[in-house]
Amino acid sequence: MSTPIRQERTICVLLPNKEQLDITVGPKSTGQDVFNRVAELLGIKELHFFGLTVVQDNEHIFLDMEEKLTNYFPKDWKQDSRKGIQKRPFPLVLCLKVQYYIENGRLFCERKARHLYYSDLRERVLRSECRQQEEVYFQLAGYALQADLGDHPLPREDLENTPYFEPKEYFSPWILAKRGVSYLLCHGPKVHQELWGMSSRDAMLLFIRESCRLEDVPVTFYKLQKDKRAEKGTALLGLTLRGMQVYQEVNNMRQLLYDFPWSNVGRLTFLGKKFEIQPDGLPSARKLVYFTGSSFRSRHLLLHLSSSHRLYLSLQPALKHLRQLEENEDKKRYRESYISDDLDMDPPGSESSPGLSRHSTSSSGIEADARQHSISPEMASMEEEGHRKAERCFSSTASHGSSCTSGFDAGCKPRIEDEGWQDEENKIDIGSPDEVLVDDPYEMFQLADLLDGVSVDCSDLSSPDTDV
């Protein structure tokens, strides 16, 4: 009697917070099946800005969620796991990573999803090398300490003054090498102490916003080749918050060659391994030509570029509204601070009082705003209004969702078959952002269309910290 073939397979999914999940799937499962299972196990309704990646040639490639996992894993993945256990000593691994970076954490409607996003940025900040912005790293370390540990621990005479954090977990290696452990243990806590009274959530939101000031943090890099015969990538394409950047690598260092906001990109063309960038308003002779190395990478790069552009356009109304709310709240806090200082309501010696100091510590090397950081009821109500605006942005009508106002046909997702990609030319006409405006600027594409099958339930957007 023959033994039935075992259908289930186990995939290890690595999370941004360094945890891992073991997902059991069938041999015909798709990336979407794994993604849905991850969301279920994490207790998160939607992972709006995340995707699953597989590592190929030392590079993370985002999965096409509609494709079967067999297109990404070795052929023996379909075999009985008991027979193939010696052939596969290591488990099959996917990574949950941020696929679409955003600069405002208030677009997350669930606390757990926001924390995963924050964890992804934390790791990227530790690998960041914007050496001309050292003060930003100190401020980010302060926000991270406040978000992770809460208020700075008060010194006690009966206890030794032992370090309460590991510098390597909050500062990049190059800062650690430049400044030394003693310096960071001395000045890091001073920045942290200036944030006394700030909630973990607010510190996380500020970390998300400020980390976007570092050009190599909110960006996804793809290796490109200037010559189709080159064996290794000689250029890098960076997919940023607002468009694309092209770098060249010299002595293992990235040098920026071109910076293209979406408004300055006229057309992107993929023909097999060939990738062309046509800047807006320039003759075709001025186009940039690169090579991706394989049609597999070409079609996945096209998917990421097209969905990122459409998402960027769709989120602009919500982001603009949130910026207006934050500017109004900053003005309100400034007026309150001015009145408070004018009346001299702070008691004598309150400069070092928790939550009341308005002076940055000069020896910390960082200019920090140490005003009271609690969120007022007015700000909470304004933020709810911002989420309602975002909900209108995310929840467009079906008729608008099927249109092609952004320059990307919702139904023109590239085919996975290699044969079609070898000969077919695939073009993306970016166009001017003004061309995507409709009568109601909040009636845009559904986020489900933008993220290739991830449905969105906007019922919780009115509550900024929904914890499912």
C-alpha positions in Angstrom: 0.0 0.0 0.0 1.5 3.3 -1.1 2.0 6.1 1.4 0.0 9.2 0.6 2.1 12.3 -0.3 2.1 14.8 2.4 0.6 18.0 1.0 1.6 20.6 3.7 4.8 22.6 3.5 6.3 24.8 6.2 7.6 28.3 5.4 9.5 30.5 7.8 8.5 34.1 7.7 10.9 36.6 9.2 9.3 39.8 10.7 10.8 43.3 11.0 10.9 43.0 14.8 13.2 39.9 14.5 10.5 37.5 15.3 9.6 34.6 13.0 6.4 32.8 12.1 6.1 29.2 10.8 3.4 29.1 8.1 1.9 25.8 6.9 0.7 26.0 3.3 -0.1 23.6 0.4 2.1 23.2 -2.7 -0.4 25.3 -4.8 -0.5 28.2 -2.3 0.1 31.7 -3.5 1.9 34.6 -1.9 -1.4 36.0 -0.9 -2.2 32.9 1.0 0.9 33.3 3.1 0.3 37.0 3.5 -3.2 36.4 4.8 -2.0 33.8 7.2 0.7 36.2 8.6 -1.9 38.9 9.1 -4.1 36.4 10.9 -1.4 35.2 13.2 -0.2 38.7 14.0 -3.8 39.8 14.8 -3.6 42.6 12.2 -6.5 43.2 9.9 -4.4 44.7 7.1 -0.7 45.1 6.5 -1.3 48.0 4.0 2.3 49.0 3.3 4.1 45.6 3.6 5.0 42.8 1.3 6.7 39.4 1.2 10.1 39.1 -0.2 12.3 36.2 -1.3 16.1 36.5 -1.3 17.7 35.9 -4.8 21.3 36.7 -5.6 21.6 38.5 -2.2 18.7 40.8 -3.1 15.2 41.0 -1.7 12.5 40.6 -4.4 8.9 41.3 -3.6 6.5 38.5 -4.5 3.7 38.9 -6.9 0.9 37.9 -4.5 -1.2 36.3 -7.2 1.6 33.9 -8.2 2.1 30.4 -6.8 5.0 30.0 -4.4 6.4 27.3 -6.7 7.5 30.1 -9.0 9.9 31.3 -6.3 11.2 28.2 -4.6 13.2 25.2 -5.9 11.5 22.6 -8.1 11.7 19.9 -5.3 9.4 22.1 -3.1 6.5 20.1 -4.5 7.9 16.8 -3.4 7.0 15.0 -0.3 8.8 16.9 2.5 9.8 13.6 4.1 11.6 12.5 0.9 13.2 15.9 0.4 14.3 16.5 3.9 17.9 15.7 3.2 17.9 17.8 0.0 16.6 20.9 2.0 18.6 21.2 5.2 17.4 24.8 5.6 13.7 25.9 5.8 12.2 27.9 3.0 12.3 31.5 4.1 10.2 34.6 3.2 10.6 38.1 4.8 7.8 40.5 5.7 9.2 43.9 4.8 8.0 47.4 4.1 7.2 47.6 0.4 5.8 51.2 0.4 7.5 53.7 2.7 5.5 56.7 4.0 6.6 59.6 6.1 3.6 60.0 8.4 2.8 57.1 10.8 -0.7 58.4 11.4 -1.7 56.7 8.1 -1.6 53.4 10.1 -4.9 52.6 11.7 -3.6 49.7 13.8 -1.0 50.0 16.6 0.6 46.6 15.8 1.1 47.5 12.1 2.6 50.8 13.1 5.0 49.1 15.4 6.1 46.7 12.7 6.7 49.7 10.4 8.7 51.4 13.1 10.8 48.2 13.7 11.7 48.1 10.0 12.8 51.7 10.1 14.8 51.1 13.2 16.9 48.5 11.5 17.4 50.7 8.4 18.5 53.6 10.6 21.2 51.4 12.1 22.5 50.7 8.6 22.2 54.3 7.4 25.3 56.2 6.6 24.3 59.9 6.1 27.4 61.1 7.9 26.7 64.8 7.4 23.5 64.5 9.5 24.9 63.1 12.7 22.6 65.1 14.9 19.6 63.4 13.3 20.9 60.0 14.5 21.1 61.3 18.1 17.6 62.6 18.0 16.4 59.4 16.5 18.1 57.4 19.3 16.3 59.6 21.8 12.9 58.9 20.1 13.7 55.2 20.0 14.6 55.0 23.6 11.4 56.8 24.6 9.3 54.6 22.4 11.0 51.4 23.6 11.6 52.1 27.3 9.4 55.0 28.2 10.6 57.9 30.4 14.3 58.2 31.3 14.9 56.3 34.6 15.6 58.7 37.5 18.9 58.2 39.2 18.9 56.6 42.6 21.6 57.1 45.2 21.3 53.5 46.5 21.9 52.0 43.1 24.9 52.0 40.8 24.7 54.2 37.7 24.7 51.3 35.3 23.8 51.7 31.6 20.2 51.0 30.8 20.6 50.5 27.0 23.1 49.1 24.6 24.5 51.8 22.3 24.9 49.3 19.4 21.1 48.9 19.4 20.4 52.6 19.0 23.4 54.0 17.0 25.0 53.0 13.7 28.3 51.3 13.7 30.1 54.3 12.2 28.8 56.5 15.0 29.9 53.9 17.6 33.4 53.9 16.0 33.6 57.6 15.7 32.3 58.6 19.2 33.0 55.6 21.3 30.8 53.8 23.8 31.5 56.2 26.7 30.4 59.2 24.7 27.2 57.6 23.6 26.3 56.4 27.1 26.9 60.0 28.4 25.0 62.0 25.7 22.4 59.5 24.6 20.5 59.6 27.9 20.6 63.4 27.8 18.6 63.4 24.6 16.3 60.7 26.0 15.7 62.8 29.2 14.6 65.8 27.2 11.6 63.7 25.9 10.2 63.1 29.4 6.5 62.8 29.4 6.2 61.9 25.7 4.1 58.8 25.1 5.6 55.8 23.4 3.1 56.3 20.5 4.2 59.9 19.9 7.9 59.0 20.1 7.3 56.4 17.5 5.4 58.8 15.2 8.3 61.3 15.5 10.8 58.6 14.8 9.0 57.7 11.6 8.8 61.3 10.5 12.4 62.2 11.3 14.0 59.0 9.9 12.6 60.0 6.5 15.1 62.9 6.6 17.9 60.4 6.0 18.0 59.7 2.3 19.1 56.1 2.5 16.4 55.0 5.0 12.9 55.2 3.3 14.1 53.7 0.0 14.3 50.3 -1.6 17.3 49.6 -3.7 17.6 47.4 -6.8 20.8 46.5 -8.5 21.2 47.4 -12.2 23.8 47.0 -14.8 25.0 49.7 -17.1 26.3 47.1 -19.6 24.3 44.0 -20.4 27.4 41.9 -20.4 28.4 43.0 -16.8 28.3 40.1 -14.3 27.6 42.3 -11.3 25.4 45.4 -10.7 27.2 48.6 -11.5 24.3 50.9 -10.7 21.5 51.1 -8.1 17.9 52.2 -8.6 16.4 53.6 -5.4 12.6 53.7 -5.1 12.0 56.6 -2.7 9.1 58.3 -1.0 8.5 60.6 -4.0 10.1 59.0 -7.0 13.3 57.3 -8.1 17.0 57.8 -7.7 19.9 56.3 -9.7 23.3 55.7 -8.0 26.6 54.4 -9.1 28.8 52.3 -6.8 32.4 53.4 -6.4 34.6 51.6 -3.9 31.6 50.2 -2.2 30.2 53.7 -1.7 26.9 55.0 -3.3 27.1 58.2 -5.4 23.9 59.8 -6.5 23.7 60.4 -10.2 20.0 61.3 -10.9 17.1 62.2 -8.7 13.7 61.8 -10.4 10.5 62.8 -8.6 7.5 61.1 -10.2 6.6 64.5 -11.8 10.0 64.4 -13.7 9.6 60.9 -15.1 7.9 60.7 -18.4 8.1 57.0 -19.2 9.6 53.8 -18.0 10.1 51.0 -20.5 11.0 47.3 -19.9 11.9 45.1 -22.8 13.2 41.7 -21.5 16.3 42.6 -19.5 16.5 46.2 -20.8 15.2 49.0 -18.6 14.8 52.6 -20.0 14.1 55.8 -18.1 12.7 58.7 -20.1 12.9 62.0 -18.2 9.9 64.2 -18.7 10.3 66.9 -21.3 13.5 65.6 -22.8 14.0 64.1 -26.3 14.2 60.3 -26.5 17.9 60.4 -27.2 18.4 61.6 -23.6 16.9 58.5 -22.1 18.9 56.4 -19.6 19.4 52.7 -20.4 20.1 50.0 -17.8 19.8 46.2 -17.6 18.1 44.2 -14.9 20.0 40.9 -15.5 16.8 38.8 -16.1 13.2 39.1 -17.2 12.2 37.8 -13.8 13.7 40.9 -12.1 12.3 43.2 -14.8 8.7 42.2 -14.3 8.9 42.4 -10.5 10.6 45.8 -10.7 7.8 47.0 -13.0 5.2 45.8 -10.5 6.9 47.6 -7.6 7.4 50.8 -9.6 3.9 51.0 -11.0 2.1 50.2 -7.7 4.4 52.7 -5.8 3.6 55.5 -8.2 -0.2 54.9 -8.0 0.0 54.7 -4.2 2.0 57.9 -4.0 -0.6 59.8 -6.0 -3.5 58.3 -4.0 -2.0 59.2 -0.6 -1.2 62.9 -1.4 -4.6 64.3 -0.3 -4.5 62.5 3.0 -0.9 63.4 3.6 -1.6 67.1 2.8 -4.5 67.2 5.2 -2.5 65.6 8.0 0.3 68.1 7.4 -2.2 71.0 7.8 -3.5 69.5 11.0 0.0 69.1 12.4 0.9 72.7 11.4 -2.2 74.0 13.2 -1.4 72.0 16.3 2.2 73.3 16.3 1.0 76.9 16.1 -1.4 76.2 19.0 1.3 74.7 21.1 3.6 77.7 20.3 0.9 80.1 21.5 0.3 78.1 24.7 4.1 78.0 25.3 4.4 81.8 24.8 1.6 82.6 27.2 3.0 80.2 29.8 6.5 81.7 29.5 5.1 85.2 29.7 3.3 84.5 32.9 6.3 82.6 34.4 4.1 79.8 35.6 7.0 77.4 36.0 8.2 77.1 39.6 11.8 78.0 40.4 14.3 75.4 39.4 11.8 73.7 37.1 14.3 73.6 34.2 15.1 70.0 35.1 11.6 69.1 36.1 10.2 66.3 34.0 8.0 67.5 31.2 8.5 71.2 31.9 11.9 72.0 30.6 12.0 74.1 27.4 15.8 74.2 27.0 17.9 71.6 25.2 20.9 70.3 26.9 23.8 72.0 25.3 26.2 69.2 26.0 24.0 66.6 24.2 25.0 68.0 20.8 21.3 68.0 19.8 18.9 70.9 19.5 15.7 69.3 20.7 12.2 70.5 21.4 11.5 69.6 25.0 8.0 71.1 25.4 5.2 69.1 26.9 4.5 66.3 24.5 1.1 65.0 25.5 -1.6 65.0 22.9 -4.4 67.4 23.6 -8.1 66.5 23.1 -8.1 69.0 20.2 -5.3 67.2 18.5 -7.0 63.8 19.0 -10.2 65.1 17.4 -8.2 66.6 14.5 -6.3 63.4 14.0 -9.6 61.5 13.8 -10.7 64.0 11.1 -7.4 63.2 9.3 -8.2 59.5 9.4 -11.7 60.2 8.0 -10.0 62.1 5.1 -7.7 59.1 4.6 -10.7 56.8 4.6 -12.2 58.8 1.8 -8.9 58.5 0.0 -8.8 54.7 0.4 -12.4 54.0 -0.3 -13.2 55.1 -3.8 -16.1 53.9 -5.8 -15.8 50.9 -8.0 -16.1 53.0 -11.1 -13.2 55.1 -10.2 -11.2 52.1 -9.0 -11.4 50.6 -12.5 -10.3 53.7 -14.3 -6.8 54.5 -15.3 -6.4 58.1 -14.2 -2.9 57.7 -12.8 -1.4 56.5 -16.0 -1.3 52.9 -14.9 -4.0 50.5 -16.2 -5.5 48.7 -13.3 -5.8 45.6 -15.5 -2.4 45.8 -17.2 -0.3 43.9 -14.5 2.5 42.2 -16.4 2.2 38.5 -17.1 4.6 36.2 -15.3 5.5 34.0 -18.3 9.0 34.5 -19.4 8.1 34.1 -23.1 5.9 37.2 -23.1 8.6 39.2 -21.4 11.4 38.3 -23.8 9.7 40.0 -26.8 7.0 42.3 -25.4 7.8 45.9 -24.6 6.1 47.1 -21.4 5.8 50.8 -20.9 4.7 53.0 -18.0 3.6 56.5 -19.0 3.9 58.5 -15.8 2.6 61.9 -17.0 2.0 65.0 -14.9 0.5 64.6 -11.4 -2.0 67.2 -12.4 -3.5 64.8 -14.9 -4.7 62.4 -12.1 -7.0 64.9 -10.4 -10.7 64.2 -10.4 -13.7 66.2 -9.3 -13.3 64.9 -5.7 -9.5 64.6 -5.0 -10.3 62.0 -2.3 -12.0 59.7 -4.8 -8.9 57.8 -5.9 -8.0 54.2 -6.4 -8.9 51.6 -3.8 -5.8 50.6 -1.8 -6.8 47.0 -2.6 -6.1 47.7 -6.3 -2.8 49.4 -5.5 -1.5 46.5 -3.4 -2.4 43.7 -5.7 -5.2 41.9 -3.9 -4.9 43.1 -0.3 -8.4 44.2 0.8 -8.8 47.2 3.0 -11.4 47.6 5.8 -11.5 51.3 6.6 -14.1 51.0 9.4 -11.3 51.5 12.0 -9.6 54.5 10.4 -11.5 56.8 12.7 -9.7 55.3 15.7 -6.0 56.0 15.4 -4.9 53.1 17.6 -7.2 50.2 16.8 -5.7 47.1 18.3 -7.3 44.0 16.9 
